[in-house]
Amino acid sequence: MKKCFLLTILAFGGLALLSAQTAAEMETLLNTDAVTYAQAARFVLQAAEAATIANPAEAFKFAQEKDWLPKDVSPETPARLDGIALLFMRSFDLKGGILYSFAKNSHYAYRELVYRQAIQGKTDPHMAVSGYQLIFITNRILESNE
């Protein structure tokens, strides 16, 4: 009986720490004007349930090895909308239109997410992605997948 009670307390304590970590990460993202590719990879991979990696640099490396990021970026490079679109399309395994299906590059990934209304407003594929935009796009994709 004591073991069961202790395990229950430990489980709830672990969940409280996990939710506090998630809340802190969300607050950090919301206060970020331009996320890096490492931050974006960590957040998107976890949201897509493709990988749960605590270290942003390791998440970046994982996404880069899977060819889910543009080739010419580094972990600390400010993320662009077209590069993030490619990460979303590939990590969530989203099927695109004819042009994306043929080319599978960041330009057509961006266009596909604009068409799906995951990316909204006046945007440019080369603009930096804020933390708010990253969370918004993630939410739109998760919503459309349900």
C-alpha angles and dihedrals in degrees: 000000000000090000092052091049092048092049091050091051091048092049093051091045090053091050091050091052091047093051090047089052091049092048091050091049091049091049091050091050093048090054093049118099094193121018120208124236089251092055091045093048092051093050098041096045091054093046091050090047087231093126138346105219120161097198114074092209091055091047089052091050091049092050092045092051089051088051091241094132133058112273099237100056133101129207093260096045112116106254119247125211094245092051092047090048089057090050091051095046094050101037093048090041091232118179114227138197126280096282095048091044090053101040103024092195134135095259094059092038088058091048091049093053091048089052090049088049093237087122110049140176130025103337139156124207090233097052121111118257118237122211090250091055092048091053092044094051091046090052093049092051093046089049093051092048093057 
